[in-house]
């Protein structure tokens, strides 16, 4: 089986690590990639083709894991060459997922839940062809939600609504605690009610948010656009905080 990767950030790197099998060949391209991405590709030792068009044509499964703003563009440019499964793992709204479905055949809507580079993420999938990806259970937990394109994206968006708003609140509160000389004490008292691992998880969440603030801001913009009929006071405040 040949699995093509468009985008080679942490998501793709972790998939390659987790799906280590003699029966699977991963392919990608360095076409238009940054020096950092090219180094990650070189370090992975996966097969490299000249263009992403070639990657799309050759793949039994084509995975798009780039960024929310590039998800539709990638589908438009390379989806037409993909004859196998097209798995979209970008944090986009259900509306964007439906737009992607207009440009590709055999779309599976995917959402990776959990830390991107963890050893035990969970992949939620939906769409008529999602049963064909349940073999991934051999490598890490994979669950089919439904046969409806958009259900995985909706679930992903709802989770992001909560987690990214919470991250922004943690950043703001911890900064205030630090300014008042009570940083350690702040996490100590929250640990009493939130659990022994709260500090560790919170600091990891804060670091991840700060290091990826641009991408997370894009995801919040998708949330606001999709749930436009709702008030979304906290989400809009979180977006403002990340934009700072």
Protein Blocks (a to p, Z undefined) as FASTA:
>chain_A
ZZddehjafklmmmmmmmgcfkbccdddfehpafklmmmmmmnopacdfbfklmmmmpmb
dcddfbfklmmmmmmmmmmmpmbdcddfbdcdfklmmmmmmmpghiacdddedjfkbcbd
cdddedjklmmmmmmmmmoccddfblcehjlmmmmmmmmmmmmmmmmmmmmmmmmmmmno
pmmmmmmmmmmmnojklmmmmmmmmmmmmmmmmmmmmmmmmmmmmmmmpnolmmmmmmmm
mmZZ
